[in-house]
Amino acid sequence: PECLRLDRLLQSLSLSRPLSISLSPLTAGFHHTDFFKASGLSTKSDAELATIFSVLDGDKSGYIEVDELKDFLKCFSASARTLNEKETNDFLAAGDSDHDGKIGVDEFKTMAKKT
């Protein structure tokens, strides 16, 4: 799957901390700003975030939709859990600035840097 590519990509982007550290507190609940900050994604350039977005956009629609958001963490670690419905809906609401029910690349970049 596409998400497996993300692990190598993230290593090449030199995230600030290992993802296992970033994912460990998420068992108590996922919050996108905490994740973006802990993983180092909030410090990445627009081009780097666009590349990450292209991997997260599994169906290559140009958007990250609800089903892709549910598996967001799994793209960063195969052992990560699926986001629950509330976490997914909160994540979508935070990133979907034009209220079309999905997150585009510019929305993703803006959300990643808002930490």
Summary of the structure (lengths in Angstrom):
residues: 115
radius of gyration: 12.6
end to end distance: 29.0
largest distance: 33.3
contacts: 319
relative contact order: 0.19
helix: 62%
strand: 3%
